[in-house]
Amino acid sequence: MKKIIQKISQALQVVLLAPIKLPGKALNIIKYIALGLGVVETVLDDKVKEGEEEGPPLPNELLSNKEKEVQDEIE
């Protein structure tokens, strides 16, 4: 789905940047669709980044407070 949204967004950018005359209403509709797709892309990217950041817990996070104190004493 992400690839489809990116392709549609790229096509809309080409239409907006092309030196062609479009009726005012059509141009405004295309601008709003491009803006909406940009928002959707950003939301999808944020979800992907959140999923990557959440990984397995680190070894120190698995230890209880008591175990952390003992480990600190050892070091």
C-alpha positions in Angstrom: 0.0 0.0 0.0 2.9 2.3 0.8 4.3 1.9 -2.7 1.0 2.6 -4.3 0.6 5.8 -2.3 4.1 6.9 -3.2 3.5 6.3 -6.9 0.2 8.2 -6.9 1.9 11.1 -5.0 4.7 11.2 -7.6 2.2 11.3 -10.4 0.3 14.1 -8.8 3.6 16.0 -8.3 4.4 15.6 -12.0 1.0 16.9 -13.0 1.3 19.9 -10.6 4.8 20.8 -11.9 4.0 20.3 -15.6 3.6 23.5 -17.6 0.0 22.7 -18.6 -3.2 24.7 -18.2 -5.8 23.1 -15.9 -9.1 24.6 -14.8 -8.8 26.2 -11.4 -11.1 23.7 -9.6 -9.2 20.7 -11.0 -5.9 22.2 -9.9 -7.3 22.8 -6.4 -8.6 19.2 -6.2 -5.2 17.8 -7.3 -3.5 20.0 -4.7 -5.7 18.7 -1.9 -5.3 15.1 -2.9 -1.5 15.5 -3.0 -1.6 17.1 0.4 -3.7 14.3 1.8 -1.4 11.7 0.4 1.5 13.4 1.9 -0.1 13.2 5.3 -0.9 9.5 4.8 2.7 8.8 3.8 4.0 10.6 6.9 1.6 8.6 9.2 2.7 5.3 7.5 6.4 6.2 7.9 5.8 7.1 11.6 4.2 3.7 12.2 7.1 1.9 10.5 9.7 3.9 12.6 7.8 3.2 15.8 7.8 -0.5 15.0 11.6 -0.5 14.4 12.3 1.4 17.6 10.5 -1.1 19.7 12.8 -4.1 19.9 13.5 -6.8 22.4 14.4 -5.4 25.9 18.0 -4.9 26.7 19.6 -7.2 29.3 19.6 -4.4 31.9 15.9 -3.8 31.5 15.2 -7.4 32.3 16.9 -7.2 35.7 15.0 -6.3 38.8 16.1 -3.5 41.0 17.7 -5.9 43.5 19.7 -7.6 40.7 20.8 -4.2 39.3 22.2 -3.3 42.7 24.1 -6.5 43.0 25.5 -6.0 39.4 26.5 -2.5 40.3 28.4 -3.8 43.4 30.2 -6.4 41.3 31.4 -3.8 38.8 
